[in-house]
Amino acid sequence: MRMWIPCAIALALAGCAGAPAPKEQFFTLASARPEAPPAASQSPSVFVGPVSVPEAVDRTQLVLRTGPNQVDVADDLRWAEPLRNAIPRFLAEALSRDLGSSRVLASRMAAGSPVDFRVAIEVQRFDSSLEDGATIDALWTLSTPSGPSRSGRSIVHEPAASHDAAGVVAAHARALERIAHEIAEAIRAARGR
């Protein structure tokens, strides 16, 4: 009987050890496009922000749509930075490349700096799906210190090249590149070029 108790404890401990917990993976929005060319002497200065995102996706975990009315909050798939910080940073980098300007900022410390244009963005939808890729619906307002503001809406869908989290994150990056291009076109139109 005394031999049975240590064996039972050993078996119980072995059962608790089980399979290791899945390792967390961290993702960030990054462009596959080359760096911006040197700034032209007449390149505009732009501040990107504030950017708001839907509360449902405003978390460290990736939120994956699994059905029309269902999502999965993936605890082992995480954003390396909050989306409300990642999106303006990414859009500033994309606008810098598109406009050929090194004077595009997204840092909160630069929020009060005088600039030619300010871009405020309200992300209405930020859907991620392993099957369908990325869908972003964003309202944006382009304002200048002296002129009227311009508003726009960008609805972009990008399929995922691979049906995994990395493929979905890359699809979001491509979608944001397209939104940045639409904003850059509005900036060019506002400058009369």
CYANA upper distance limits for C-alpha pairs under 8 A (distance plus 0.5 A):
  1 MET  CA      5 ILE  CA      7.52
  2 ARG  CA      6 PRO  CA      7.92
  3 MET  CA      7 CYS  CA      7.06
  4 TRP  CA      8 ALA  CA      6.63
  5 ILE  CA      9 ILE  CA      6.77
  6 PRO  CA     10 ALA  CA      6.61
  7 CYS  CA     11 LEU  CA      6.66
  8 ALA  CA     12 ALA  CA      6.65
  9 ILE  CA     13 LEU  CA      6.70
 10 ALA  CA     14 ALA  CA      6.66
 11 LEU  CA     15 GLY  CA      6.69
 12 ALA  CA     16 CYS  CA      6.88
 13 LEU  CA     17 ALA  CA      6.93
 14 ALA  CA     18 GLY  CA      7.30
 22 PRO  CA     76 ASP  CA      7.11
 23 LYS  CA     76 ASP  CA      6.93
 24 GLU  CA     75 ASP  CA      8.09
 24 GLU  CA     76 ASP  CA      4.76
 24 GLU  CA     77 LEU  CA      6.38
 24 GLU  CA     78 ARG  CA      7.61
 25 GLN  CA     76 ASP  CA      6.56
 25 GLN  CA     77 LEU  CA      5.55
 25 GLN  CA     78 ARG  CA      6.60
 26 PHE  CA     77 LEU  CA      6.65
 26 PHE  CA     78 ARG  CA      5.31
 26 PHE  CA     79 TRP  CA      5.92
 26 PHE  CA     80 ALA  CA      5.83
 27 PHE  CA     77 LEU  CA      8.14
 27 PHE  CA     78 ARG  CA      6.69
 27 PHE  CA     79 TRP  CA      5.38
 27 PHE  CA     80 ALA  CA      5.97
 27 PHE  CA    166 ALA  CA      7.92
 27 PHE  CA    169 VAL  CA      7.71
 28 THR  CA     79 TRP  CA      6.50
 28 THR  CA     80 ALA  CA      6.12
 28 THR  CA     81 GLU  CA      7.60
 28 THR  CA     86 ALA  CA      8.01
 28 THR  CA    169 VAL  CA      7.99
 29 LEU  CA     86 ALA  CA      7.22
 29 LEU  CA     87 ILE  CA      8.20
 29 LEU  CA     90 PHE  CA      7.16
 29 LEU  CA    169 VAL  CA      7.20
 29 LEU  CA    170 ALA  CA      7.74
 29 LEU  CA    172 HIS  CA      8.04
 29 LEU  CA    173 ALA  CA      6.19
 30 ALA  CA     90 PHE  CA      7.48
 30 ALA  CA    170 ALA  CA      8.11
 30 ALA  CA    173 ALA  CA      6.78
 31 SER  CA     90 PHE  CA      8.35
 31 SER  CA     94 ALA  CA      8.29
 31 SER  CA    173 ALA  CA      6.70
 31 SER  CA    174 ARG  CA      7.95
 31 SER  CA    177 GLU  CA      8.29
 35 GLU  CA     97 ARG  CA      6.88
 36 ALA  CA     96 SER  CA      6.75
 36 ALA  CA     97 ARG  CA      4.49
 36 ALA  CA     98 ASP  CA      7.90
 36 ALA  CA    100 GLY  CA      6.38
 36 ALA  CA    101 SER  CA      7.93
 36 ALA  CA    102 SER  CA      8.20
 37 PRO  CA     97 ARG  CA      7.28
 37 PRO  CA    100 GLY  CA      6.15
 37 PRO  CA    101 SER  CA      8.33
 38 PRO  CA    100 GLY  CA      7.06
 38 PRO  CA    101 SER  CA      7.71
 38 PRO  CA    102 SER  CA      7.86
 39 ALA  CA     43 SER  CA      6.79
 39 ALA  CA    100 GLY  CA      5.67
 39 ALA  CA    101 SER  CA      5.01
 39 ALA  CA    102 SER  CA      6.09
 40 ALA  CA    100 GLY  CA      7.06
 40 ALA  CA    101 SER  CA      7.16
 43 SER  CA     99 LEU  CA      7.58
 43 SER  CA    100 GLY  CA      7.24
 43 SER  CA    101 SER  CA      5.71
 43 SER  CA    103 ARG  CA      8.14
 44 PRO  CA     99 LEU  CA      8.25
 44 PRO  CA    101 SER  CA      7.01
 44 PRO  CA    103 ARG  CA      7.34
 44 PRO  CA    104 VAL  CA      8.44
 44 PRO  CA    115 VAL  CA      8.46
 44 PRO  CA    116 ASP  CA      6.58
 44 PRO  CA    117 PHE  CA      8.07
 45 SER  CA    101 SER  CA      7.81
 45 SER  CA    103 ARG  CA      5.23
 45 SER  CA    104 VAL  CA      6.07
 45 SER  CA    105 LEU  CA      8.46
 45 SER  CA    115 VAL  CA      5.61
 45 SER  CA    116 ASP  CA      5.64
 45 SER  CA    117 PHE  CA      6.93
 46 VAL  CA    103 ARG  CA      6.93
 46 VAL  CA    104 VAL  CA      5.12
 46 VAL  CA    105 LEU  CA      6.70
 46 VAL  CA    115 VAL  CA      6.15
 46 VAL  CA    116 ASP  CA      6.45
 46 VAL  CA    117 PHE  CA      5.23
 46 VAL  CA    118 ARG  CA      6.18
 46 VAL  CA    119 VAL  CA      7.93
 47 PHE  CA     92 ALA  CA      8.16
 47 PHE  CA    104 VAL  CA      6.35
 47 PHE  CA    105 LEU  CA      5.32
 47 PHE  CA    106 ALA  CA      6.21
 47 PHE  CA    110 ALA  CA      8.19
 47 PHE  CA    111 ALA  CA      7.52
 47 PHE  CA    115 VAL  CA      7.16
 47 PHE  CA    117 PHE  CA      6.90
 47 PHE  CA    118 ARG  CA      5.32
 47 PHE  CA    119 VAL  CA      6.73
 48 VAL  CA     88 PRO  CA      6.28
 48 VAL  CA     89 ARG  CA      8.42
 48 VAL  CA     91 LEU  CA      7.83
 48 VAL  CA     92 ALA  CA      6.65
 48 VAL  CA    104 VAL  CA      8.01
 48 VAL  CA    105 LEU  CA      6.69
 48 VAL  CA    106 ALA  CA      5.41
 48 VAL  CA    118 ARG  CA      6.48
 48 VAL  CA    119 VAL  CA      5.31
 48 VAL  CA    120 ALA  CA      6.86
 49 GLY  CA     88 PRO  CA      6.74
 49 GLY  CA    106 ALA  CA      6.81
 49 GLY  CA    111 ALA  CA      8.17
 49 GLY  CA    118 ARG  CA      7.73
 49 GLY  CA    119 VAL  CA      6.34
 49 GLY  CA    120 ALA  CA      5.40
 49 GLY  CA    121 ILE  CA      7.21
 50 PRO  CA     88 PRO  CA      8.15
 50 PRO  CA    119 VAL  CA      8.14
 50 PRO  CA    120 ALA  CA      5.69
 50 PRO  CA    121 ILE  CA      6.91
 51 VAL  CA     84 ARG  CA      6.43
 51 VAL  CA     85 ASN  CA      8.40
 51 VAL  CA     87 ILE  CA      7.81
 51 VAL  CA     88 PRO  CA      6.87
 51 VAL  CA    120 ALA  CA      6.53
 51 VAL  CA    121 ILE  CA      5.21
 51 VAL  CA    122 GLU  CA      6.24
 51 VAL  CA    123 VAL  CA      7.76
 52 SER  CA     84 ARG  CA      6.51
 52 SER  CA    121 ILE  CA      6.97
 52 SER  CA    122 GLU  CA      5.40
 52 SER  CA    123 VAL  CA      6.38
 53 VAL  CA     57 VAL  CA      7.65
 53 VAL  CA     58 ASP  CA      6.82
 53 VAL  CA     83 LEU  CA      7.76
 53 VAL  CA     84 ARG  CA      6.74
 53 VAL  CA    122 GLU  CA      6.92
 53 VAL  CA    123 VAL  CA      5.42
 53 VAL  CA    124 GLN  CA      7.32
 53 VAL  CA    125 ARG  CA      8.22
 53 VAL  CA    126 PHE  CA      8.13
 54 PRO  CA     58 ASP  CA      6.72
 54 PRO  CA    123 VAL  CA      7.14
 54 PRO  CA    124 GLN  CA      6.76
 54 PRO  CA    125 ARG  CA      7.19
 54 PRO  CA    126 PHE  CA      7.89
 55 GLU  CA     59 ARG  CA      8.33
 56 ALA  CA     63 VAL  CA      8.31
 57 VAL  CA     62 LEU  CA      7.79
 57 VAL  CA     63 VAL  CA      6.49
 57 VAL  CA    126 PHE  CA      7.70
 58 ASP  CA     82 PRO  CA      7.57
 58 ASP  CA     83 LEU  CA      7.04
 58 ASP  CA     84 ARG  CA      7.92
 59 ARG  CA     82 PRO  CA      7.26
 59 ARG  CA     83 LEU  CA      8.29
 60 THR  CA     78 ARG  CA      5.79
 60 THR  CA     79 TRP  CA      5.66
 60 THR  CA     80 ALA  CA      7.88
 60 THR  CA     81 GLU  CA      7.72
 60 THR  CA     82 PRO  CA      6.76
 61 GLN  CA     73 VAL  CA      6.68
 61 GLN  CA     74 ALA  CA      6.22
 61 GLN  CA     75 ASP  CA      6.17
 61 GLN  CA     76 ASP  CA      7.90
 61 GLN  CA     77 LEU  CA      6.28
 61 GLN  CA     78 ARG  CA      4.73
 61 GLN  CA     79 TRP  CA      6.62
 62 LEU  CA     73 VAL  CA      6.59
 62 LEU  CA     74 ALA  CA      6.10
 62 LEU  CA     75 ASP  CA      8.13
 62 LEU  CA     77 LEU  CA      6.21
 62 LEU  CA     78 ARG  CA      5.94
 62 LEU  CA     79 TRP  CA      7.09
 62 LEU  CA    128 SER  CA      8.43
 63 VAL  CA     71 VAL  CA      6.90
 63 VAL  CA     72 ASP  CA      6.21
 63 VAL  CA     73 VAL  CA      5.11
 63 VAL  CA     74 ALA  CA      6.75
 63 VAL  CA    127 ASP  CA      8.32
 63 VAL  CA    128 SER  CA      7.14
 64 LEU  CA     71 VAL  CA      5.90
 64 LEU  CA     72 ASP  CA      5.62
 64 LEU  CA     73 VAL  CA      6.89
 64 LEU  CA     74 ALA  CA      7.68
 64 LEU  CA    127 ASP  CA      7.72
 64 LEU  CA    128 SER  CA      5.51
 64 LEU  CA    129 SER  CA      5.72
 64 LEU  CA    130 LEU  CA      7.66
 65 ARG  CA     70 GLN  CA      6.63
 65 ARG  CA     71 VAL  CA      4.76
 65 ARG  CA     72 ASP  CA      6.82
 65 ARG  CA    127 ASP  CA      7.17
 65 ARG  CA    128 SER  CA      6.34
 65 ARG  CA    129 SER  CA      5.55
 65 ARG  CA    130 LEU  CA      8.40
 66 THR  CA     70 GLN  CA      6.09
 66 THR  CA     71 VAL  CA      5.67
 66 THR  CA     72 ASP  CA      7.06
 66 THR  CA    129 SER  CA      7.26
 67 GLY  CA     71 VAL  CA      7.29
 74 ALA  CA     78 ARG  CA      7.99
 77 LEU  CA    165 ALA  CA      7.91
 79 TRP  CA     83 LEU  CA      8.06
 81 GLU  CA     85 ASN  CA      7.28
 81 GLU  CA     86 ALA  CA      6.71
 82 PRO  CA     86 ALA  CA      6.62
 83 LEU  CA     87 ILE  CA      6.15
 84 ARG  CA     88 PRO  CA      7.55
 85 ASN  CA     89 ARG  CA      6.86
 86 ALA  CA     90 PHE  CA      6.50
 87 ILE  CA     91 LEU  CA      6.52
 87 ILE  CA    176 LEU  CA      8.44
 88 PRO  CA     92 ALA  CA      6.45
 88 PRO  CA    106 ALA  CA      6.23
 89 ARG  CA     93 GLU  CA      6.85
 89 ARG  CA    105 LEU  CA      8.35
 89 ARG  CA    106 ALA  CA      6.04
 89 ARG  CA    107 SER  CA      8.11
 90 PHE  CA     94 ALA  CA      6.70
 90 PHE  CA    176 LEU  CA      8.22
 91 LEU  CA     95 LEU  CA      6.44
 91 LEU  CA    176 LEU  CA      7.24
 91 LEU  CA    177 GLU  CA      7.66
 91 LEU  CA    180 ALA  CA      6.28
 92 ALA  CA     96 SER  CA      6.50
 92 ALA  CA    104 VAL  CA      6.15
 92 ALA  CA    105 LEU  CA      6.43
 92 ALA  CA    106 ALA  CA      6.50
 93 GLU  CA     97 ARG  CA      6.93
 93 GLU  CA    104 VAL  CA      7.88
 94 ALA  CA     98 ASP  CA      6.63
 94 ALA  CA    177 GLU  CA      6.57
 94 ALA  CA    180 ALA  CA      6.54
 94 ALA  CA    181 HIS  CA      8.24
 95 LEU  CA     99 LEU  CA      6.29
 95 LEU  CA    100 GLY  CA      8.48
 95 LEU  CA    101 SER  CA      8.37
 95 LEU  CA    104 VAL  CA      7.54
 95 LEU  CA    180 ALA  CA      6.16
 95 LEU  CA    181 HIS  CA      7.50
 95 LEU  CA    183 ILE  CA      8.34
 95 LEU  CA    184 ALA  CA      6.74
 96 SER  CA    100 GLY  CA      6.13
 96 SER  CA    101 SER  CA      5.38
 96 SER  CA    102 SER  CA      6.28
 96 SER  CA    103 ARG  CA      7.67
 96 SER  CA    104 VAL  CA      6.13
 97 ARG  CA    101 SER  CA      7.29
 98 ASP  CA    180 ALA  CA      8.38
 98 ASP  CA    181 HIS  CA      7.10
 98 ASP  CA    184 ALA  CA      7.12
 99 LEU  CA    184 ALA  CA      6.95
105 LEU  CA    110 ALA  CA      7.38
106 ALA  CA    110 ALA  CA      7.57
106 ALA  CA    111 ALA  CA      8.11
107 SER  CA    111 ALA  CA      7.29
115 VAL  CA    144 THR  CA      8.43
115 VAL  CA    145 PRO  CA      8.41
116 ASP  CA    144 THR  CA      6.34
116 ASP  CA    145 PRO  CA      7.42
117 PHE  CA    142 LEU  CA      7.04
117 PHE  CA    143 SER  CA      6.09
117 PHE  CA    144 THR  CA      5.31
117 PHE  CA    145 PRO  CA      7.95
117 PHE  CA    187 ILE  CA      8.21
118 ARG  CA    141 THR  CA      8.41
118 ARG  CA    142 LEU  CA      6.17
118 ARG  CA    143 SER  CA      5.70
118 ARG  CA    144 THR  CA      6.90
119 VAL  CA    140 TRP  CA      7.20
119 VAL  CA    141 THR  CA      6.12
119 VAL  CA    142 LEU  CA      5.20
119 VAL  CA    143 SER  CA      7.07
120 ALA  CA    140 TRP  CA      6.08
120 ALA  CA    141 THR  CA      5.76
120 ALA  CA    142 LEU  CA      7.23
121 ILE  CA    138 ALA  CA      7.12
121 ILE  CA    139 LEU  CA      6.25
121 ILE  CA    140 TRP  CA      4.84
121 ILE  CA    141 THR  CA      7.04
122 GLU  CA    138 ALA  CA      6.15
122 GLU  CA    139 LEU  CA      5.68
122 GLU  CA    140 TRP  CA      6.77
123 VAL  CA    136 ILE  CA      7.70
123 VAL  CA    137 ASP  CA      6.50
123 VAL  CA    138 ALA  CA      4.74
123 VAL  CA    139 LEU  CA      6.81
124 GLN  CA    136 ILE  CA      8.04
124 GLN  CA    137 ASP  CA      5.85
124 GLN  CA    138 ALA  CA      5.95
124 GLN  CA    139 LEU  CA      7.63
125 ARG  CA    135 THR  CA      7.65
125 ARG  CA    136 ILE  CA      5.80
125 ARG  CA    137 ASP  CA      5.37
125 ARG  CA    138 ALA  CA      7.45
126 PHE  CA    134 ALA  CA      7.85
126 PHE  CA    135 THR  CA      6.40
126 PHE  CA    136 ILE  CA      5.23
126 PHE  CA    137 ASP  CA      7.28
127 ASP  CA    134 ALA  CA      6.13
127 ASP  CA    135 THR  CA      5.54
127 ASP  CA    136 ILE  CA      6.95
128 SER  CA    132 ASP  CA      8.19
128 SER  CA    133 GLY  CA      6.38
128 SER  CA    134 ALA  CA      5.35
128 SER  CA    135 THR  CA      7.25
128 SER  CA    168 VAL  CA      6.83
129 SER  CA    133 GLY  CA      5.45
129 SER  CA    134 ALA  CA      6.89
129 SER  CA    168 VAL  CA      7.26
130 LEU  CA    160 ALA  CA      7.80
130 LEU  CA    163 HIS  CA      5.34
130 LEU  CA    164 ASP  CA      6.10
130 LEU  CA    165 ALA  CA      7.27
130 LEU  CA    167 GLY  CA      8.32
130 LEU  CA    168 VAL  CA      6.86
131 GLU  CA    160 ALA  CA      8.05
131 GLU  CA    163 HIS  CA      6.41
132 ASP  CA    159 PRO  CA      6.21
132 ASP  CA    160 ALA  CA      7.18
133 GLY  CA    157 HIS  CA      7.99
133 GLY  CA    158 GLU  CA      6.38
133 GLY  CA    159 PRO  CA      4.77
133 GLY  CA    160 ALA  CA      4.80
133 GLY  CA    163 HIS  CA      8.30
133 GLY  CA    167 GLY  CA      7.95
133 GLY  CA    168 VAL  CA      5.63
133 GLY  CA    171 ALA  CA      6.61
133 GLY  CA    172 HIS  CA      8.35
134 ALA  CA    157 HIS  CA      6.18
134 ALA  CA    158 GLU  CA      5.76
134 ALA  CA    159 PRO  CA      6.78
134 ALA  CA    160 ALA  CA      7.53
134 ALA  CA    168 VAL  CA      6.52
134 ALA  CA    169 VAL  CA      8.22
134 ALA  CA    171 ALA  CA      6.01
134 ALA  CA    172 HIS  CA      5.81
134 ALA  CA    175 ALA  CA      7.81
135 THR  CA    155 ILE  CA      7.90
135 THR  CA    156 VAL  CA      6.18
135 THR  CA    157 HIS  CA      4.81
135 THR  CA    158 GLU  CA      6.94
135 THR  CA    172 HIS  CA      7.83
135 THR  CA    175 ALA  CA      7.90
136 ILE  CA    154 SER  CA      8.20
136 ILE  CA    155 ILE  CA      6.27
136 ILE  CA    156 VAL  CA      5.85
136 ILE  CA    157 HIS  CA      7.01
136 ILE  CA    172 HIS  CA      8.16
136 ILE  CA    175 ALA  CA      7.42
136 ILE  CA    176 LEU  CA      8.36
137 ASP  CA    153 ARG  CA      7.80
137 ASP  CA    154 SER  CA      6.27
137 ASP  CA    155 ILE  CA      4.81
137 ASP  CA    156 VAL  CA      6.94
138 ALA  CA    153 ARG  CA      6.20
138 ALA  CA    154 SER  CA      5.79
138 ALA  CA    155 ILE  CA      6.92
139 LEU  CA    151 SER  CA      7.91
139 LEU  CA    152 GLY  CA      6.39
139 LEU  CA    153 ARG  CA      4.97
139 LEU  CA    154 SER  CA      7.00
140 TRP  CA    151 SER  CA      6.19
140 TRP  CA    152 GLY  CA      5.83
140 TRP  CA    153 ARG  CA      6.65
140 TRP  CA    154 SER  CA      8.45
141 THR  CA    149 SER  CA      7.17
141 THR  CA    150 ARG  CA      6.17
141 THR  CA    151 SER  CA      4.82
141 THR  CA    152 GLY  CA      6.90
142 LEU  CA    149 SER  CA      5.99
142 LEU  CA    150 ARG  CA      5.59
142 LEU  CA    151 SER  CA      6.63
142 LEU  CA    183 ILE  CA      8.37
142 LEU  CA    186 ALA  CA      8.35
142 LEU  CA    187 ILE  CA      8.16
143 SER  CA    147 GLY  CA      7.82
143 SER  CA    148 PRO  CA      7.17
143 SER  CA    149 SER  CA      4.75
143 SER  CA    150 ARG  CA      6.93
144 THR  CA    148 PRO  CA      7.43
144 THR  CA    149 SER  CA      7.04
150 ARG  CA    186 ALA  CA      8.37
154 SER  CA    179 ILE  CA      6.58
154 SER  CA    182 GLU  CA      8.10
156 VAL  CA    175 ALA  CA      6.28
156 VAL  CA    178 ARG  CA      7.97
156 VAL  CA    179 ILE  CA      7.99
157 HIS  CA    175 ALA  CA      6.99
158 GLU  CA    171 ALA  CA      5.81
158 GLU  CA    172 HIS  CA      7.56
158 GLU  CA    174 ARG  CA      7.39
158 GLU  CA    175 ALA  CA      6.40
159 PRO  CA    168 VAL  CA      8.27
159 PRO  CA    171 ALA  CA      6.67
160 ALA  CA    167 GLY  CA      5.40
160 ALA  CA    168 VAL  CA      5.67
160 ALA  CA    170 ALA  CA      7.72
160 ALA  CA    171 ALA  CA      5.80
161 ALA  CA    167 GLY  CA      5.96
161 ALA  CA    168 VAL  CA      8.32
161 ALA  CA    171 ALA  CA      8.01
162 SER  CA    166 ALA  CA      8.05
162 SER  CA    167 GLY  CA      5.22
162 SER  CA    168 VAL  CA      8.04
163 HIS  CA    167 GLY  CA      6.55
163 HIS  CA    168 VAL  CA      7.74
164 ASP  CA    168 VAL  CA      6.95
165 ALA  CA    169 VAL  CA      6.68
166 ALA  CA    170 ALA  CA      6.66
167 GLY  CA    171 ALA  CA      6.69
168 VAL  CA    172 HIS  CA      6.83
169 VAL  CA    173 ALA  CA      6.88
170 ALA  CA    174 ARG  CA      6.85
171 ALA  CA    175 ALA  CA      6.68
172 HIS  CA    176 LEU  CA      6.63
173 ALA  CA    177 GLU  CA      6.70
174 ARG  CA    178 ARG  CA      6.95
175 ALA  CA    179 ILE  CA      6.94
176 LEU  CA    180 ALA  CA      6.58
177 GLU  CA    181 HIS  CA      6.73
178 ARG  CA    182 GLU  CA      6.90
179 ILE  CA    183 ILE  CA      6.84
180 ALA  CA    184 ALA  CA      6.56
181 HIS  CA    185 GLU  CA      6.70
182 GLU  CA    186 ALA  CA      6.95
183 ILE  CA    187 ILE  CA      6.79
184 ALA  CA    188 ARG  CA      6.70
185 GLU  CA    189 ALA  CA      6.66
186 ALA  CA    190 ALA  CA      6.60
187 ILE  CA    191 ARG  CA      6.73
188 ARG  CA    192 GLY  CA      6.73
188 ARG  CA    193 ARG  CA      5.69
189 ALA  CA    193 ARG  CA      6.27
